[in-house]
Amino acid sequence: RGPAPAAASEAPAATPAPTPAPSEEPSPEPPVFSPEDIEIKGETEGIDVAALFSEPLNVRLKGTPQILIIHTHSTESYTPEEGDIYFETDRTRTLNSDYNVVRVGEELANALREKGFSVIHDRGVYDYPSYTGSYSRSLEAIESYLKAYPSIKVVIDLHRDALMDAQGNIYKTAVEINGKSSAQVMLVVGTGEGGASNPRWKENLKLAFHLQAAMNTKYKGLARPINISPERYNQHVPEASILVEVGCNGNTLEEALYAVR
């Protein structure tokens, strides 16, 4: 079972948006995103990218908290660098939250708070000791949070991808941004067409489109193509949900932390 909201390791805290300093300079125009910035793969039949991208996003963030970050596969970790000393429960998996995706989720939570969002970061473990049933356990936690905090409108399930060939060789995805190696980020949207219904998948896909367009516009190469899957990934519960794969098992933790920043 996932932890009850009251037992979360970090209480929700509202971070007010910074008040802009007086300036004679006009505010810069926000970047213009285009459906041409969108790349998708997987179950793409019947998806009109331009038409869906042109629809307005219906998610409105108000009240606190606004965003929940959770990790269905909490023990996913990265390729150790020199000085990374921790016990592995399996290859590229560890319960040490200083070195697995929970650490990356904390980095993302802090980055969002700096931008004025109110975030809960759930540090619970849902894939150990049993990997089977991870999504059922994290769903229970998500539903508990949404019941306790109706102001949560976006749920981010943060993972680490895995790329390995038949010989066991591990690969990574990386791009150089501002002279530094960054893991790449893949957004995953589940349509539920594989059996479990997900009536919210188009709203989730619109959110993914805008996030990917922003990444491709500001940091070329950061975003991998959006993976559209027939699975559901618990994305049927909140108003908007996205599964985020930050790097692969061949990436280092530092590359993953840089990616979410």
C-alpha positions in Angstrom: 0.0 0.0 0.0 1.2 3.5 -0.7 1.6 5.9 2.2 -1.4 8.0 3.3 -1.0 11.6 2.3 -0.7 12.7 5.9 2.4 10.5 6.2 4.1 11.9 3.2 7.8 12.8 3.8 7.2 16.3 2.8 4.1 18.4 3.5 2.8 20.4 0.6 4.0 24.0 0.7 2.9 26.8 -1.5 5.8 28.7 -3.1 4.5 32.1 -4.2 5.6 33.3 -7.6 8.4 35.8 -7.4 7.3 39.4 -7.8 9.0 40.9 -10.8 11.3 43.9 -10.2 10.2 47.2 -11.8 11.8 47.6 -15.1 11.7 49.9 -18.0 12.3 47.1 -20.4 9.2 45.4 -21.9 8.6 41.8 -21.0 9.9 39.4 -23.6 7.4 37.7 -25.7 6.9 34.0 -24.8 8.3 31.6 -27.3 5.9 30.4 -30.0 5.6 26.6 -30.1 4.5 24.8 -33.2 3.2 21.3 -34.0 6.3 21.0 -36.1 8.2 20.7 -32.9 6.3 17.5 -32.0 7.7 14.0 -32.5 5.7 10.9 -31.7 6.1 7.1 -31.9 4.2 4.0 -30.9 0.4 3.7 -31.3 0.0 6.8 -33.4 -2.7 5.8 -35.8 -5.6 8.3 -36.0 -3.8 11.0 -34.1 -3.9 14.4 -35.8 -1.0 16.2 -34.1 -1.7 19.7 -35.5 -5.4 19.5 -34.6 -4.8 18.3 -31.1 -2.0 20.7 -30.5 -4.3 23.6 -31.5 -6.8 22.7 -28.8 -6.5 24.7 -25.5 -5.2 22.9 -22.5 -8.0 22.5 -20.0 -5.8 22.1 -16.9 -5.8 25.1 -14.5 -3.5 25.2 -11.5 -4.8 27.0 -8.5 -4.7 26.4 -4.8 -2.1 24.3 -3.1 -0.7 21.8 -3.7 -0.9 21.7 -7.5 1.5 18.9 -8.7 2.2 15.5 -7.4 5.5 13.7 -8.3 5.5 10.0 -7.7 7.7 7.0 -8.7 5.9 3.7 -9.5 9.3 2.1 -10.1 11.1 3.9 -7.2 14.3 1.8 -7.2 15.4 2.5 -10.8 18.9 3.9 -10.7 21.7 4.9 -13.1 25.2 3.8 -14.1 27.5 4.6 -11.1 30.3 7.1 -11.4 33.4 7.1 -9.3 32.4 8.0 -5.8 28.8 6.7 -6.2 28.8 4.0 -3.5 25.6 2.2 -2.7 24.0 -1.2 -2.5 22.2 -2.5 -5.6 19.1 -4.6 -5.1 19.4 -5.6 -8.8 21.4 -4.3 -11.8 20.8 -0.5 -12.0 18.3 -0.7 -9.1 18.8 0.5 -5.5 16.7 1.3 -2.5 19.1 4.2 -1.7 17.0 7.2 -2.6 20.2 9.4 -2.9 21.0 7.5 -6.1 17.8 6.3 -7.7 14.9 8.1 -9.5 13.6 9.5 -6.2 16.7 11.7 -6.1 15.8 12.9 -9.7 12.2 13.5 -8.6 13.5 15.7 -5.7 15.5 17.7 -8.2 12.5 18.2 -10.4 10.3 19.2 -7.4 12.7 21.8 -6.3 13.1 23.2 -9.9 9.3 23.5 -10.1 9.0 25.2 -6.7 11.6 27.7 -7.8 9.2 28.5 -10.7 6.4 29.2 -8.3 4.5 25.8 -8.4 3.3 24.0 -5.3 4.5 20.4 -5.3 4.3 17.2 -3.3 7.0 14.7 -3.9 6.1 11.2 -2.8 9.2 9.2 -1.9 7.4 5.9 -1.3 8.7 2.6 -2.7 6.2 0.7 -4.9 8.4 -1.8 -6.8 10.2 -3.6 -4.0 10.3 -6.3 -2.7 7.8 -7.2 -5.5 8.0 -5.5 -8.9 4.7 -7.1 -9.8 1.8 -4.9 -8.7 3.8 -1.7 -8.7 1.1 0.3 -10.6 -1.7 -1.0 -8.4 0.2 0.2 -5.3 1.1 3.6 -6.7 -2.5 4.0 -7.9 -3.7 3.6 -4.4 -1.3 6.3 -3.3 -2.3 8.7 -6.1 -6.0 8.3 -5.3 -5.2 9.0 -1.6 -3.4 12.2 -2.5 -6.2 13.4 -4.8 -8.8 12.7 -2.2 -6.9 14.6 0.5 -5.8 17.4 -1.9 -8.3 18.1 -4.6 -6.1 21.0 -5.8 -3.7 18.6 -7.3 -4.3 18.7 -11.1 -1.1 17.2 -12.6 0.6 13.9 -11.6 4.1 13.2 -12.8 5.2 9.6 -12.6 9.0 9.8 -13.0 10.9 6.8 -14.2 14.2 5.8 -15.7 14.2 4.1 -19.1 16.2 0.9 -19.8 18.1 0.2 -23.0 20.0 -3.1 -23.2 20.8 -5.5 -26.0 20.6 -9.4 -26.0 24.2 -9.6 -24.8 23.5 -7.4 -21.7 25.2 -4.3 -23.0 23.6 -1.2 -21.5 23.1 2.0 -23.6 22.3 5.5 -22.8 20.6 8.5 -24.5 22.4 11.8 -24.1 22.7 15.3 -25.7 25.1 18.1 -25.1 23.4 21.2 -23.7 25.4 24.4 -23.0 28.6 22.3 -23.1 27.4 19.7 -20.6 26.2 16.1 -21.2 22.5 15.7 -20.4 20.3 12.6 -20.3 17.4 12.8 -22.8 13.8 12.9 -21.6 10.9 10.8 -23.0 7.3 11.5 -22.2 4.9 8.5 -22.3 1.2 8.7 -22.7 -1.1 5.7 -22.3 -4.3 5.6 -24.3 -5.8 2.6 -22.4 -6.6 0.9 -25.7 -4.9 -2.2 -24.4 -7.9 -3.0 -22.2 -7.9 -0.6 -19.2 -10.0 2.5 -20.2 -8.4 5.9 -20.0 -10.8 8.7 -21.0 -8.3 11.4 -20.2 -5.6 10.3 -22.7 -6.1 13.1 -25.2 -5.8 15.8 -22.5 -2.6 14.0 -21.3 -1.3 14.0 -24.9 -2.0 17.7 -25.3 0.1 18.4 -22.2 2.8 16.1 -23.5 2.8 18.0 -26.9 3.3 21.3 -25.2 6.0 20.1 -22.9 7.9 18.4 -25.7 7.5 21.5 -27.9 9.0 23.6 -25.1 11.9 21.3 -24.6 12.7 21.1 -28.3 12.5 24.9 -28.7 14.6 25.8 -25.7 17.0 22.8 -25.5 17.3 21.1 -28.9 17.7 17.3 -28.5 16.6 17.1 -24.9 13.3 15.5 -25.8 13.0 12.0 -27.3 9.8 11.3 -29.4 6.7 11.0 -27.2 5.9 7.3 -26.7 2.2 6.7 -27.2 1.3 3.3 -25.6 -1.9 1.2 -25.4 -1.3 0.8 -21.6 -2.8 3.2 -19.1 -0.1 3.8 -16.5 -2.6 5.2 -13.9 -3.1 8.2 -16.1 -6.9 7.9 -15.9 -7.2 9.4 -12.4 -6.0 13.0 -12.3 -7.1 15.8 -14.6 -3.7 15.5 -16.3 -0.9 13.0 -16.0 2.4 12.3 -17.7 4.9 9.5 -17.3 8.4 10.9 -17.7 11.4 8.7 -18.5 14.5 10.7 -17.4 17.5 9.1 -19.1 18.3 5.4 -19.3 20.2 2.9 -17.2 23.4 3.8 -19.2 23.2 7.4 -18.1 24.8 8.7 -14.9 22.8 10.3 -12.1 24.4 13.7 -12.8 23.2 13.5 -16.4 19.6 12.8 -15.2 19.7 15.6 -12.6 20.9 18.0 -15.3 18.1 16.9 -17.6 15.3 17.7 -15.1 16.8 21.0 -14.2 
